[in-house]
Amino acid sequence: MQTNNARAGRPLSPHLSIYHFTITMMMSIVHRITGGALYFGTLILAWWLIAAASGPQAFAVVSGFLASWFGQLLLFGYSWALFHHMLGGIRYLIWDSTALMEKGQRDKLAWASLIGSLVLTALVWTVVLTLR
């Protein structure tokens, strides 16, 4: 039977305290979160399309909800998640081709995907609110 002392000589897995948090780590986590958020946002999109096919009353209910401050917040978050996840996917595609893999390049690409998603979201919502 092994004791705790016998196990003490085994190498341990690296712990989170060994790693320092980097922008690429954060973007990887956010990429996964936005992927999950897109699932729920697409359910809202499907609800809107089904309501449009169901008739004017159902469409009015969904449109009223999406026009509320909470609906607008959901749509804003959905559009940001869509852009962020898309740019994150492009970032991973670039890395899969082994381009931009140096430390400074990886960080710049991660920052570019974050800033790009914010800029694209702001541009789309500026156009939407201007055309209203």
C-alpha positions as a LaTeX table, in Angstrom:
\begin{tabular}{lrrr}
\hline
Residue & $x$ (\AA) & $y$ (\AA) & $z$ (\AA) \\
\hline
Met1 & 0.00 & 0.00 & 0.00 \\
Gln2 & 1.38 & 3.38 & $-0.98$ \\
Thr3 & 1.45 & 6.17 & 1.49 \\
Asn4 & 1.30 & 9.87 & 0.88 \\
Asn5 & 5.09 & 9.99 & 1.37 \\
Ala6 & 5.58 & 7.54 & $-1.50$ \\
Arg7 & 3.42 & 9.66 & $-3.78$ \\
Ala8 & 5.29 & 12.83 & $-2.84$ \\
Gly9 & 8.20 & 11.92 & $-5.14$ \\
Arg10 & 5.97 & 11.90 & $-8.24$ \\
Pro11 & 5.96 & 14.93 & $-10.50$ \\
Leu12 & 2.89 & 17.09 & $-10.08$ \\
Ser13 & 0.85 & 18.63 & $-12.84$ \\
Pro14 & 1.46 & 22.33 & $-13.32$ \\
His15 & $-0.89$ & 24.42 & $-11.29$ \\
Leu16 & $-2.55$ & 27.65 & $-12.33$ \\
Ser17 & $-0.25$ & 29.56 & $-10.02$ \\
Ile18 & 2.67 & 28.69 & $-12.31$ \\
Tyr19 & 1.08 & 30.32 & $-15.36$ \\
His20 & 0.57 & 34.02 & $-15.80$ \\
Phe21 & $-2.66$ & 35.07 & $-17.47$ \\
Thr22 & $-2.12$ & 36.21 & $-21.07$ \\
Ile23 & $-4.30$ & 37.85 & $-23.70$ \\
Thr24 & $-4.27$ & 34.68 & $-25.80$ \\
Met25 & $-5.56$ & 32.67 & $-22.83$ \\
Met26 & $-8.33$ & 35.20 & $-22.25$ \\
Met27 & $-9.30$ & 35.23 & $-25.94$ \\
Ser28 & $-9.43$ & 31.43 & $-25.98$ \\
Ile29 & $-11.81$ & 31.43 & $-23.01$ \\
Val30 & $-13.94$ & 34.22 & $-24.49$ \\
His31 & $-14.04$ & 32.37 & $-27.84$ \\
Arg32 & $-15.59$ & 29.38 & $-26.10$ \\
Ile33 & $-18.06$ & 31.57 & $-24.18$ \\
Thr34 & $-19.14$ & 33.42 & $-27.33$ \\
Gly35 & $-19.66$ & 30.07 & $-29.06$ \\
Gly36 & $-22.13$ & 29.14 & $-26.34$ \\
Ala37 & $-23.77$ & 32.57 & $-26.43$ \\
Leu38 & $-24.27$ & 32.25 & $-30.19$ \\
Tyr39 & $-26.35$ & 29.15 & $-29.58$ \\
Phe40 & $-28.83$ & 31.11 & $-27.45$ \\
Gly41 & $-28.74$ & 34.12 & $-29.78$ \\
Thr42 & $-29.60$ & 31.87 & $-32.69$ \\
Leu43 & $-32.61$ & 30.62 & $-30.74$ \\
Ile44 & $-33.80$ & 34.24 & $-30.57$ \\
Leu45 & $-33.23$ & 34.57 & $-34.32$ \\
Ala46 & $-35.20$ & 31.36 & $-34.90$ \\
Trp47 & $-38.01$ & 32.68 & $-32.64$ \\
Trp48 & $-38.14$ & 35.85 & $-34.76$ \\
Leu49 & $-38.25$ & 33.89 & $-38.05$ \\
Ile50 & $-40.92$ & 31.48 & $-36.77$ \\
Ala51 & $-43.00$ & 34.44 & $-35.55$ \\
Ala52 & $-42.64$ & 36.11 & $-38.95$ \\
Ala53 & $-43.98$ & 32.95 & $-40.59$ \\
Ser54 & $-46.76$ & 32.54 & $-38.01$ \\
Gly55 & $-48.54$ & 35.81 & $-38.65$ \\
Pro56 & $-48.72$ & 39.46 & $-37.69$ \\
Gln57 & $-49.70$ & 38.92 & $-34.04$ \\
Ala58 & $-46.80$ & 36.58 & $-33.25$ \\
Phe59 & $-44.42$ & 38.83 & $-35.15$ \\
Ala60 & $-45.63$ & 41.88 & $-33.21$ \\
Val61 & $-44.94$ & 40.12 & $-29.90$ \\
Val62 & $-41.37$ & 39.18 & $-30.88$ \\
Ser63 & $-40.69$ & 42.56 & $-32.45$ \\
Gly64 & $-41.97$ & 44.30 & $-29.33$ \\
Phe65 & $-39.66$ & 42.22 & $-27.16$ \\
Leu66 & $-36.66$ & 42.85 & $-29.40$ \\
Ala67 & $-37.42$ & 46.59 & $-29.47$ \\
Ser68 & $-37.35$ & 46.78 & $-25.65$ \\
Trp69 & $-34.16$ & 47.80 & $-23.86$ \\
Phe70 & $-33.56$ & 44.19 & $-22.81$ \\
Gly71 & $-34.13$ & 42.89 & $-26.35$ \\
Gln72 & $-31.76$ & 45.52 & $-27.73$ \\
Leu73 & $-29.16$ & 44.50 & $-25.15$ \\
Leu74 & $-29.52$ & 40.87 & $-26.21$ \\
Leu75 & $-29.18$ & 41.80 & $-29.88$ \\
Phe76 & $-26.14$ & 43.95 & $-29.14$ \\
Gly77 & $-24.51$ & 41.10 & $-27.21$ \\
Tyr78 & $-25.41$ & 38.63 & $-29.95$ \\
Ser79 & $-23.85$ & 40.81 & $-32.64$ \\
Trp80 & $-20.68$ & 41.31 & $-30.58$ \\
Ala81 & $-20.46$ & 37.56 & $-29.89$ \\
Leu82 & $-20.92$ & 36.86 & $-33.59$ \\
Phe83 & $-18.11$ & 39.21 & $-34.62$ \\
His84 & $-15.83$ & 38.11 & $-31.81$ \\
His85 & $-16.32$ & 34.43 & $-32.54$ \\
Met86 & $-15.84$ & 34.99 & $-36.27$ \\
Leu87 & $-12.59$ & 36.91 & $-35.77$ \\
Gly88 & $-11.43$ & 34.33 & $-33.22$ \\
Gly89 & $-12.07$ & 31.61 & $-35.79$ \\
Ile90 & $-10.03$ & 33.52 & $-38.36$ \\
Arg91 & $-7.28$ & 33.92 & $-35.76$ \\
Tyr92 & $-7.24$ & 30.14 & $-35.19$ \\
Leu93 & $-7.24$ & 29.55 & $-38.94$ \\
Ile94 & $-4.17$ & 31.77 & $-39.27$ \\
Trp95 & $-2.47$ & 29.89 & $-36.46$ \\
Asp96 & $-3.36$ & 26.55 & $-38.06$ \\
Ser97 & $-1.31$ & 27.63 & $-41.05$ \\
Thr98 & 1.57 & 28.24 & $-38.56$ \\
Ala99 & 1.65 & 31.96 & $-39.39$ \\
Leu100 & 1.99 & 34.65 & $-36.71$ \\
Met101 & 3.03 & 32.17 & $-34.03$ \\
Glu102 & 5.79 & 34.22 & $-32.38$ \\
Lys103 & 4.93 & 35.57 & $-28.93$ \\
Gly104 & 4.53 & 39.20 & $-29.97$ \\
Gln105 & 2.60 & 38.24 & $-33.09$ \\
Arg106 & 0.21 & 35.99 & $-31.16$ \\
Asp107 & $-0.55$ & 38.76 & $-28.69$ \\
Lys108 & $-1.07$ & 41.37 & $-31.43$ \\
Leu109 & $-3.43$ & 39.06 & $-33.29$ \\
Ala110 & $-5.40$ & 38.38 & $-30.10$ \\
Trp111 & $-5.69$ & 42.12 & $-29.40$ \\
Ala112 & $-6.67$ & 42.71 & $-33.04$ \\
Ser113 & $-9.52$ & 40.19 & $-32.78$ \\
Leu114 & $-10.81$ & 41.82 & $-29.59$ \\
Ile115 & $-10.57$ & 45.38 & $-30.90$ \\
Gly116 & $-11.89$ & 44.33 & $-34.31$ \\
Ser117 & $-14.98$ & 42.74 & $-32.76$ \\
Leu118 & $-15.70$ & 45.90 & $-30.78$ \\
Val119 & $-15.20$ & 48.14 & $-33.82$ \\
Leu120 & $-17.35$ & 45.97 & $-36.11$ \\
Thr121 & $-20.12$ & 45.84 & $-33.50$ \\
Ala122 & $-20.01$ & 49.61 & $-33.05$ \\
Leu123 & $-20.11$ & 50.15 & $-36.82$ \\
Val124 & $-23.08$ & 47.85 & $-37.35$ \\
Trp125 & $-25.05$ & 49.38 & $-34.48$ \\
Thr126 & $-24.20$ & 52.91 & $-35.64$ \\
Val127 & $-25.63$ & 52.08 & $-39.05$ \\
Val128 & $-28.70$ & 50.36 & $-37.57$ \\
Leu129 & $-29.48$ & 53.22 & $-35.20$ \\
Thr130 & $-28.81$ & 55.82 & $-37.89$ \\
Leu131 & $-31.17$ & 54.16 & $-40.37$ \\
Arg132 & $-33.92$ & 53.93 & $-37.78$ \\
\hline
\end{tabular}
